[in-house]
Amino acid sequence: MGSTTLAFPSLQPQLRLSRKHGYRSNGRRHVVLPISASVSEKPSVPAPPPKVPPTESTKPPTRQIPGNYGLPFIGPIQDRLDYFYNQGRDEYFKSRVQKYQSTVFRTNMPPGPFIASDPRVIVLLDGKSFPVLFDVSKVEKKDLFTGTFMPSTELTGGYRILSYLDPSEPKHAKLKSLLFFMLKTRRDKVIPEFHSTYTELFESLESELAAKGKSNFGDANDQAAFNFLGRVLYGTNPAETKLGSDGPKLVQKWVLFNLHPIFVLGLPKLVEDLVIHSFRLPPFLVKSDYQRLYDYFYEAGGYVLDEAEKSGISREEASHNLLFATCFNSFGGMKILFPNILKSIGRSGVKLHTELAQEIRTAVRSNGGKVTMAAMEQMPLMKSVVYESLRIDPPVPLQYGKAKKDLEIESHDAVFKVKEGEMIFGYQPFATRDPKIFDRPDEFVPNRFVGEEGGSLLNHVLWSNGPETESPTVGNKQCAGKDFVVLVARLFVVEFFLRYDSFEIEVGTSALGVAITLTSLKRASF
């Protein structure tokens, strides 16, 4: 299959690395608890040197994959209760790594009975074994976007959406090319539309802060993100259509019906496990909400639908795919990523805030006072902060693939044999916090990716369903909007520190990540 590139070339890391260190030069084409915290005053710490793996002269020993699945039916339910309630997700994996003395092992993944017929997986939790999940010559991705279960196609108009297609399926290339076309066509709108939309967001946060002494970032960001995506991708502000301000709430309800088998909502444990982890919620309950979203995309996405028809995709199928890509992928990503960025920067202290403000404002002033792609290339700390946020809190933490053939998967310590048809699962936050790759892996280090040394680590930033040094094509499953996500994350940091010197936050939890409450915003003074 041919390679299709996105039109954000300046976002690609410019690496000139020697092959002797095991990193590839970029030969491909380039086309993104409850805890209370306020700003700490700890100084920024220097970035640790990257760990360069030693040259391996011999292959690690072959080891049988440890772990087991327990008794049928009982084992998956016990593992589900451990995963959601008794241990929690991170401890669920950490305890098994310690038990088996291996980052590769067998276990069950939720939801299990009665939603998933086969919850058995082989888990990969280190940065060396994890990338096999990106190799579509070795793993199949058909119907695995959400894991061991697939939501009903009644939730997507009766269609299997792009995210659930394997690259070997004919429609995969057509639908992914359609997203590339949309992103390329609207690329010049990203910076101005982001500025307009997020200026409105900041003004609303300031008003709420002045009136109440604190401001809920999540709700305001949801509305801004949804409106921005409508404006930048389709040229139509959803708030000025029949949707009004209902878009984010409609999306969240629809996403709940897709993902409830792997959500924790805070209901009593046994009630929640029975209601949302054991049985599917009926799609008809969200049908009218989905129809309102669909109508918006069918009307607003005319230029994309015209292009779809040229490639043999019906306007109806294309509209359902635009809805999913915009609401589930893009909106969902911004809903998770932006609060995580604020959390990490907020906890890092005023010194980092000042360094970011100085770097960003200096670069913008030297580029005629405008935010441009060229100006952002002169902000190495800002770019590193974004990559570090994506490393430490990847927006989509779970990846799956089914072995297409018998495989050998290598971790740092051993080689494991996987049989054709076995399900492979990776929990990305462990892979991107691998202590054998990153120093201080669990710590947010703002300047970790600054300079050539830091840039050599970008191959291990995997948030986009592929290494940061590689690009999405019609032949892989890397996020079609990879460069778009990185760009809007950079714009968020840039616009924030053009407007503010520093800020303070409280951090709580939500079903999809962290909940941020702003308690202080200090307007720009220099």
N, C-alpha and C positions, 0 to 999 in steps of 0.2 A: 504494500500500500504506500502511496505517496505521502510525503511529509507536508503538513500544513502548518504555517507559522503564524504567530500572533504579532500584532503591530506595536509592540512595546519593546523594541530592541534594546533601549538603554537600560532596561531593568536587569538585563542578564549580567551576572557576575563576570567581571573581566579577569580571568585567572591565567597566569602564565606559570604553570607548575611543571616541575620535572617529572617525567614518568617513573623515575627511579623511586619516588616516594609512594607510588601506587595510586596517584590521582590522575584521572584522565583529563587531557586538555579538551576543551569543548568542541568536538568535531561535529556535533549535530547542529542542525539549524536552530536558531533561537527565535523564537517568535516574541497564587496565595493561602473556719467552716461553721455555725455562723462565727465568723472571725471579725473582730473589730480592730481596725488598724488606722493609724494616722501617719502622716509623713514622718519618717525617721530622719535624723540628722547624720546618719552614718555616711562617711565620705565614700565616693566612688572608688572601687578597688581596681587595680590594673588587671587587664585581661590576662588569663593564664595562657602559657604557651600551648599550642596544639600538641596532642599526643600523636606521634608518628609511629604507626605499628612497625615492629622490627621485621626485617626481611625473613620470610619463613622458608626454611630449607626443606622442611618435611611437613607432611600433612598431619593434622591432629589425629589422635586415635579414633577409631569408629566405636560408637557407643549405642546401645539399644536405647530408644526413647523411653525415659522413665515416666511414671504416672499411670493412672488408670481411670476408667469411667464409672466405676462402682456398679452396683446392681442396676439392671434395666429399670427405668421409671424412677426408682428411689434415688439413685445416684445423681441424675440430673436435677431433681428437685432439691436435694440437699446442697448441691453446688450452687444452685440458683439462690437459695436462702443465704448461703455464705457470701456470695457475690454482692447481693443487694443489701443485706441486713446484718448478718452475724459478723462479717469481717469488713465489708466494703470493698470496692473494686481494687484499689491499689494493694491493700493488705491481702486480698484474695490471691493475687499474683505473687506478691513478695513472699508470702508464707510458703508457697509451693516451690519457689526458687530455692529457698533455704532447705525445705524438706528433701528435695531431690538433688540439691547441689548442681543445678543445671538451669540455664535460661531457655532450654527447649524441653517441653514435657507435654504429656497428654492430660486433658481435663475436659469437662463439659462447659459450654458457654450458654448463657440464657438466650432465649426464654425456655427452651425445653418443652416438656409436656404442658399443654396439649397443642401448642402453636407450632413448634418446630419438631419435625419428625425425627431428626438426627442431630443432637446437640454436640456430638463428639468432635473435638478439634485437637490439632497439634499446635501448641503455643510457641511463638517466637518472641523473645523479650530482650534481644541484644542487637546492637547496631550492625553486626556482621551477618547474622542470619536473616534479619528482617527484610532486606531488599529483594529476596527471592519473590516476595509478594508483588513486586512491580514487573517481573519478567513474564510477559504474556506468552512466551514460548514454553514456559514451564508450568504456569498456573492458569486456570480458566476463571473468568470473572462473571460468568453468566448467572444472573439473579442473586448475586452475593453482596450487593451494595450495603444492605442492612444486616448481613451476617447469615446465621443459620436459619433464618426465616425471611420470607419476602412478603411485604404488605400486599393486600388485594389490589389487582389492577382496577377495581371499581373506584379506587381513590385517585386514579390518574386517567380517567376517561376510557378505561378499557384497554389502554396501551401499556406495553412494556417500555418504560422511559429509557433514554440513553444511559443513565447511570447503571441500569440493570443489564445492559447489553455487553457481551464479550466482543473485543475488536474483530474477531473472526466473523461476526454476523454482518451481513451486507448493509443494514441500516445504520450501523455504528458510524461508519465513515461519513455517510451523508448527514447524519444529525450532528456529529461533532464539527464537521465543516460548516454547518449552518451557524453554530455558535461562534466559530472563528470569524465568519463573515460579519456577524452582528458586532462583535467587539472591534473589528478593524474599521467598520463603517462609522462607528460612533466614538472612535478614540479621541478625537479632538474636543469632545464635549466633556471629558472626564474632569479635568482640572477646574474649568469654570463652574460646572454644575455642582461639584463637590463644595467649592467655596461658597456658593450661594446657599445650598441646603444646610451646610454645617454652621454657617454664620447664624442662620435662623435657630439652629439647635442651641448654640452657645448663648444666644440672647434669651431663649426660654429657660435655660438652666440658671442664668444670672437672675432672672425675674423670680423664679421659684426660690432660689437661695436667699434673695433679699426678703421675700415674704415669709418664708418658713424657717430659715436658718440652715436648711439642708435641701439637697435636690436629688431626686431619683434619676440617675443617668440612664438606666435600662429602658424605661418607657419612652423617654425622649429620643434616645438613640434608635429604638425600633422604628419610630415614626420617621425619623430623618433618613435612616437607611433605606426604608421601603420607598419613600418619595424620591430619594436620590436615584435609586435604581430605575424607577419609572421614567424619570427625567433624562437620565444619561443614556439609557439603552433604547428607549422608545419615544423620547421627545414629548412625553405626556405626563404631567404631574398627577399621580393617582388621587391626591387630595382634591383635585379640581374635576374629578369624574364622579360617577355614581358610587364609587367606592368610598369617597370622602376620606375620613380618617380611620376607617374600619380595617384597612388592609392588614396591618400587623396582627390584629386579633384573629382575623380569619385564617391567616397563615399559621399562627401558633396552634389553633384548634385543629387544623388539617394535619399539621406535623405530628401532633399528639396522636391522632388516629393512625398515622403511619408507624410511629416509633414507640407507642405505649408499652409494647412487650419488653423494652429495655430501658424504660424510664423509672425513676423513683419520684413520686409526687408528694410524699410525706403523709400519706394516709396510714391508719393502723396497719401493721405489718401483714397480718394474715388476710385482712380485707383487701389490701392493695395487691398482694400476691395472687389472690384468687381472681380478682376482678380484671386487672390489667396485664398480668404476666401469664395467666393460664388460658385465657380465651380472647379472641379478637373482638374488638368493639365493632359493631355493625357500621359499614360505610355509609348507609343511608342517612345516618344521623348528622353527617357533615356534608351531604350532597348539595344542599342549597348554598352553603357557604362557599364550597368549591366552585359552584357555577358562577357566583359573583366574581371570583378571581378570574376564572376562565374567560368570562365576557370581556373583562378589561384587556387581557392579553390578546384576545382575538381582534379587538377593535384597535388597540394601540400598536400592535406588532405588524402592521400591514406590509412594510417594506421587507421584513424578514419572511413573512408568509409568502410573499411574491417569489422570493429567492427559493424558498422550500419547494414550491410547485415546479420550478425549473429543474430541480433535481429528483422529482418524482415523489416527494413527500406531500401528503395532503395538508391543507391549511389546518384542518382539525388536529391531526397528529402533531404538526409543528407547534400549534398553540399549547397543547398539553406539555410538550417538551420545554417551551419557553417559560411556561408557568413553573415547572419543576426547577429548571436551571436558575431562574430568578428568585423564586421564593424559598425553595428548599436549600439549594446550594449557596447562592450569593447572599441573600438576606440572612439565612441561617449562619453563614460564615461571619458576616459583619456583626450579627447579634452576639456571637461568642467572642470574636477576636478583639473588638474594640474595648469591651470591659476588661479583658485580660491585659491589654496594653496599659490601660490606666492603672490597673492593680499593680503591675510590675514596676512601672515608672513611679507611681505614687509611693510605693514602699521603699524605693531606692533613695529618696531624700532630695533635699533642696539643692545639693551640690550638682546632682545630675540634671535637675530641672534647669539650673542656671547654664550649665554647659550646653544643653540642647537649645535653649533660647538663644544663646550667643551664636552658636554655629548656624542655626536656621536663619536668624535675622541677618547675619553677616552675608550669607550666601544669597539671600533674596535681594538685599540692597545692592550687591555687586552684579545682579542680573536685572537691573532696571526697576527694582522694587516689585517684581512679579514672581509668582511661584511658577516655575517652569521645570521641565525634565532636566535641563542643563543645570539649573540651580540645585536641584535635589541630588545630582551627582556630586556636588561639592559639599555634601553633608554626610561624611562617613559615619559619625556617631549615630545620627538619626537612622541611617540604613541598618547599622548593626543592631540597634535597639529593636527594630522591627523583626529582623531575622531571629534575634534572641527570644522575642515573644513567641514567634512561630515555633521555635525549637522547644521551649520549655512548656508551652501550653498549646500543642497542635489542635486546631479547631475540630478535626475529625480524628479521634484517637484510635478507632478500631478499623482494621483492614483484614479482608478475607481473600482466600484464593483456594481453588481445588486443584490438586496435582493432576496435570495432564498425562503424566507418565511417572514411572519410578524415578525418584530423585535422591540425590545426596545433598543434604543441607548442612552447611558448616557454621558452627558458632566459633567463639574465640577458643574454646577448649576441646571441642569434639566434632566429629562428623556423624550425622544421623541419617538413616535410610527411611525414606517416606514412600509409601506405595501409591500407585496410580489411583485416583479417586478419593484419597484422603483429604479432609478439609484442613487447611492451614490458616492459622489466625495470628495476627500480630497486634500487640498493644503498644502503639507508637510512643507514648510518653516514656516508657522504659527504654526503648531503642534510642531515642534522642537524648536520653540522660545516661547513656552508657558510660560508666567510669573508665572503661578502657579506651574510650575515644575522647571524652571531654573531661578536663580538670574541673573540679567543683561542679559536677554535673547538675546538682539539684539547686544551684544558686543562679539567680538572674545576674549575669555579668554584662552590663550594657555595652562595653566595647569589645566583646568576645570576637566579633567578626571584622574588626578594623584591620586594615593593612593586608599584605600578601599572606602573612602567617595565618591571620584570622580567616581570610578568604578561602584558605585550603580546607577549612572545616565545613564549608557550605555543602559539600557533597553529602554530609550527614544530616542536613536539615531536610526533612522528609514530609512535611505537612501536606504537600500537594499530591500525594500518592505517587511520589517519585522524588529523586534528589533535586535540590535547588539548582544544581548546575546543569540539569537537563530540561528539555522543553516538551510540552504536550504536542502530540501528533495524532492523526486519525488512527494510527496503528498501536497506540498505547492507551492506558487508562489514567494518565496524569491529568489533573484538573485542567479543563479547557480554559478556565479563567485564571490560571496561575499568576500571570503577570498583572492582570487586572486587580487581583486581591492584594498583591504586594504594593501596587501603586496606590490603591485607596488607603491601605494601612499607613504608608508613608505620608500621604496627604493628611490623614487624621493627626499624626504627630506634628507635622509642619503647621497646619492651621491652628492647632491647639497652642503651640508655643510661640506663634506669631501674636497670639491674643493674650496669653497668660505667662507670668513669670514663674508661678508655682501653684500648687493646689494641695488639698488634703482630702482624704477619703475614709470611708468605712467600707469594709468588705464583708459581704454575706454570701449566701449560696442561692442558687436557683436550679431549676430542673436541668438547664443546659450549661451550667457553669457557675460563674460568680455574679453577684449582684453588687453594683457599685452605688454608693451614696456619696455625693460630693458635699463636703462640709465647709470648704473654703476654696475660693478662686481669686488669686491675686492678679489683677490686670497688668499688662505689660508696662514697664516703667523705663525702658531704655530701647 
